[in-house]
């Protein structure tokens, strides 16, 4: 006898932002389906052999963005391609007018044509199902750049009023990465030199510099740092009858997300501490190779 198992799982993607600015992309990012990607941290392995030695430096800075870019998905259907495209354009035009009233220039709005495709459906005649062209669908995205964080909620309201409900993502824009990289490099070099002196004075380890073996910059954006959270307890039940069939109805358990930045404890130095709001986290890992100097034997 075959066993029938019924599982009813419901996942509802909310349109509003999660806590700060995240977007519905969070349902497909690392925090939901995969393990989060981390930058290179100190390994703690310094001695490769009796003659070779290494000193590591891992530094972090937290950057407030200069601007933000919010991206909405817009789609609609029509009896033909022109009709579906006109519906989408009308929604976008309405949104553009509303964000202009918020002080956002049209140069800070970009519309990207994603796809226009046929939609098929079936008609039933007796025991035969025939596939037919039913309608057309147009999909576009709208990217809006803004600088004032407080404007975000108003942009979302303007999109909702324009019948645009898919908030895909919010990108954080940092303009001057060159200055940031220079500051991280100087801080990492200082960590290396300080460790070298401490090893020599406190432990009597005499080292001769060979060269830099690893230099790895990394950046973590807030959209990569949201983690899934779900709290509940449930029992275990099995229902069967004389025919050997069973069924189980699984209720929906609410899940949410929270912002979890890289921990300061994982780094030797943090140039700018993290506050309450999500930030762009830029890090640098340096590994310097040395040769152990041996004292001459008489």
N, C-alpha and C positions, 0 to 999 in steps of 0.2 A: 504494500500500500504506500502511496506517495504521501509525504508529510507536507502540508501547506503552512507556510509561515507568512504572516502579514505584518509588515513593518510600515508604519506611517510616520515619516519624518518630514517636518516642515521647517523651512528656513526662510525667514522673512528679512529682506534687506531694506533697512530703513533709509529714507531719503535724506534725513538730516545728518549733520556732521557729528562725529564721535568726539565728545569732550571739547577738544580744540578744533583743529582743521585736519581731517583725514580723508574722507570720501569713501564711496562704495568700493573703490579698488581694494580696500582692506580685506574684503571677502576673498580675494584671490592672492593676497600678498604673503610674505613669509610668515607673518604672525598667525595666519589662519591654517594654512595647509602644510608648510614646511618649517624646518628649523631656521632660525634667524641667522643671517651671515654676520660674523664678527670680524673686526680688524685683527691685525697681528698684535698679540700681546707678548710680554716677556715670557720666554720659555723656562727660565730658571736654570738652563743647562749652559754652564760657562766653560767648563774644562772639557775640550774634545779629546785631549791626550795629555801626557805629562809635559809636553813642550808647547802645546797650542792652548790659547785661552781666549775668551770672548767676554765682552761687556755689552749689556743691552740697555737701551733707553726707549721708553714708551711714553709719549706725551700726548695730551688731549687739550683741545680748546672747544668751547661752546659758543656758537655764533648766532646772534639774532639776525634774521633775514632782512635784506634791504627791501624786498618786495615779495609778493606772492602771486601765483598764477593758479586760478581755479578753473577746472575743466568740466564742462557739462556735456552729457550725451543727449542728442535730440534725434528723435525718429518719429515717423508717421507713415501711414499707408493711404493709398488711393487706388481708384480703378485703373489709372494709368500712371506712367512715370512722372509726367508733368504735374499731375494732381498731388502725388505724394511729395514731390519736391516743393511745390507751392505751400503746402501745409507746414513743412519744416521751416521754410524761409519766413513764413508769417510768424511763427513762434520766435525765431531768432531775432527778427526785426523788432518785435515787441520787447524782447529782453534788452537789446541794444539801446533802445530809447529809454528804458527804465534805469539802466546803469549810467547813462549819460547824465541823468538827473542826480546821480550820486557823485558826480564830478569825475567820472571815468571817461577819458577821451576815446574816440573811435579807433585811434591808433593802438590802443591797449586792448583791443578786441580782435581776435582772429578766428575765422570760421574755416574748418577743415572738412572737406567733402570725403566721407569715409566710404560709403558704398550705396549702390542702388540696385536692388535685386528683385526678382520675381518671387511671389509667394504662391504656392500651390496648395490645393485642397482636394478632397475626394467627394465624389457624388456616388451614392449607392443605388443600384438597380438590382433588386433581387439579391442574389449572392455575389454580385460583381461590384467591385469598387473601382471607379475610374478616376485617375488623377487629372485635374484640370488647372489651368492658370486662373487664379482667383483675384489677385490684386498685385500691386507693386509697393515696395517699401524703400524709403530713403533714410539714410543715417548720416548724421554729421556731428561734429563736436565743436563746441564754442569755448575758447580759452580767453579768460579775462584777467588782465594784470592789474593789481592794486597794491598800494603801499600801506594804507592805514588798516591795521588788523581789525578794527571795529567795524569796517565796512563789510566784512565777510557775511555776517548774518543778513544784512540788507540785500546783498547780491543773491543769496539763497532765496530770500522772500520774493525778489524780483523774478527769479527763475520759476518759482512755484506759480506766481501770478501769470506767467507766460506759458503755463502748462508744460514746463520742463522740469522733470522730477529726478533725473539721473545725475547725481553729483559724483563724477568719476574719481577725481583726485584733487589735491591741492599741493602744488610744488612750492618749495621754499627757495628763493633766489638770493644768493650771496655773490656780490659783484667782485670784490677785491680778494681773490684767492691767493694772488702772488704775495701780498703782504702777510697773509695768514701763514703761508708755507714758510716764509722767511722767519717769522716769529717761532714757529714750531721747530724749525731746524736749529736755531740758536739755542732754544731751550733744551733740545735733545742733546746737543753737543755739550752743554753745561752739565747735564746729568752724567754723560759719559766721563767727563774729566773729573767730576766730583767723586764718582765711584772709583775711578782709577787711583785717586789720591787716598781715598779711605782704605782701599784694599792694601795699598802700599804701607800706609802708616799704621793701621790697626792690625793687619794680618802679616805684614812683612813680605807681601807678594811683589816682586819686582818685575815689571812688564815692559816690553818694548813694542811700540805700535807697529803693526804690519799694514793695516788698511781697513777701510770701511767695506764690509761684506754684504750688508743688507741696508737698503733705504726704501721704506715702503710707506707711502702716504695712503690714507683712506678717508672716506667721508660717509657719514651715516645721516640720512635724511629722516625726518619724523615719520614719513609714510612707511619706512622700514622698521619702525620701532614700536608699533602697536601690537600688543599680544592679546590673544584670545583668552577670555575668562568665563568659566561656567561653574556654578556651584549648586550641587543638589545631591541628594541621596535617594536611592531607590531600592526596592526589594527585588527578589527574583521569583518569578511565578511561571508555572507551566500548566496549560489547560489542554486536556485531551478528551476524546470520547471513544466510544466502542469501535468506531471505524479507524481509529489511530491517527486522526487528523488533529491538528492543534493550531491555535492562533494566538497572537499576542499583539495588543494595541499599545503602541508606544506614544506617550504624550509628549508634546513639544516642551522642551526646556529652554528657557531664555538664556542666550549667551550675549556677552558684551565684550568690549575691548578696552584696554588701558594703555597709556603711553609709558614705555619703560626705556629710558635712555641708557646709554653705556655707563656703567658704574665708575665713579672716580677712583675707587680702590684698585682698579685694574691697571692704573697708570702710575708712572713715577711722579709726574707733574701734571697738574691741570691749570692751564693759563687763565681761563675764565670759567668760573663755576656755573653750573646749571641752576636756573631758577625754577619757577612754577610752570612756565610755559614751554612747549616743545621748541627745540632749537636744532640747528645744523651742527653736528659733532664731527670735527675734523681732527684726525690723529696722524702721528708719525712714529714709526718704529725704526730705530737704528741699531745695527749690530756691528761692533768694532772688534776686529781680530788683533790679537797680541801674541807675541812669543814670550815665554817665561824666561827671564834672565837667571842664569845659574851663577852662583858665586864661584870664583876660581879656587881650586883645591891645591894646597901646597904639598 
